[in-house]
Amino acid sequence: MREAGLDPLLVLVGTVLELSAFPFEVPIGVIADVPGFLFVALGQVILGLGLTFRSGALEAWLADGIDEERVAGTYLR
């Protein structure tokens, strides 16, 4: 965290993400065990929506927390 120059509050955001996803693991697991095209299709729609929000989010989060000169080197590491 210190090498990348990240603020501790930015790390807390990742913790909040994990804590907010955890309660949905069980209900989604139950839905995933129900066979049927509609449930599988609904699961794919939800997955696609989630992936859309995550697309590039980590890179943008890092870029916001690091000086411009150090971003490229941090990405390579």
C-alpha positions in Angstrom: 0.0 0.0 0.0 2.8 2.4 0.8 4.8 1.6 -2.3 1.8 2.4 -4.5 1.0 5.5 -2.5 -2.6 4.4 -1.8 -4.7 6.2 0.8 -6.1 3.8 3.5 -9.6 4.9 2.7 -9.2 3.5 -0.8 -8.4 0.1 0.6 -11.5 0.4 2.8 -13.6 0.8 -0.4 -12.4 -2.7 -1.4 -13.4 -4.1 2.0 -16.9 -2.5 1.7 -17.2 -4.1 -1.7 -16.5 -7.6 -0.3 -18.8 -7.1 2.7 -21.6 -6.0 0.5 -21.2 -8.9 -1.9 -21.1 -11.6 0.8 -24.8 -11.5 1.8 -25.8 -12.1 -1.9 -23.7 -15.2 -2.3 -26.2 -17.6 -0.7 -29.3 -16.4 -2.6 -27.5 -16.4 -5.9 -26.2 -19.9 -5.1 -29.7 -21.1 -4.6 -30.9 -19.6 -7.8 -27.9 -21.1 -9.7 -28.9 -24.6 -8.5 -32.4 -24.3 -10.1 -32.3 -25.8 -13.6 -34.1 -24.0 -16.3 -33.2 -21.7 -19.2 -34.9 -18.6 -17.7 -32.9 -18.8 -14.5 -29.6 -19.4 -16.3 -30.4 -16.5 -18.7 -31.3 -14.2 -15.7 -28.0 -15.1 -14.1 -26.1 -14.2 -17.2 -27.9 -10.8 -17.4 -26.9 -10.1 -13.8 -23.3 -11.2 -14.5 -23.1 -9.0 -17.6 -24.4 -6.0 -15.6 -21.9 -6.6 -12.9 -19.0 -7.0 -15.3 -20.0 -3.8 -17.0 -19.6 -1.9 -13.8 -16.3 -3.6 -13.0 -14.8 -3.1 -16.5 -11.8 -0.9 -15.9 -12.8 0.0 -12.4 -9.7 -1.3 -10.7 -7.4 0.5 -13.2 -9.3 3.7 -12.7 -9.3 3.3 -8.9 -5.5 2.8 -9.0 -4.9 5.8 -11.3 -6.9 8.1 -9.0 -4.8 7.1 -6.0 -1.3 7.2 -7.6 0.7 10.1 -9.0 0.6 10.3 -12.8 4.3 9.6 -13.1 4.1 6.4 -11.1 0.9 4.9 -12.7 2.6 3.1 -15.6 5.3 1.5 -13.4 2.7 0.4 -10.9 0.6 -1.2 -13.6 3.6 -3.1 -14.9 4.4 -4.5 -11.4 
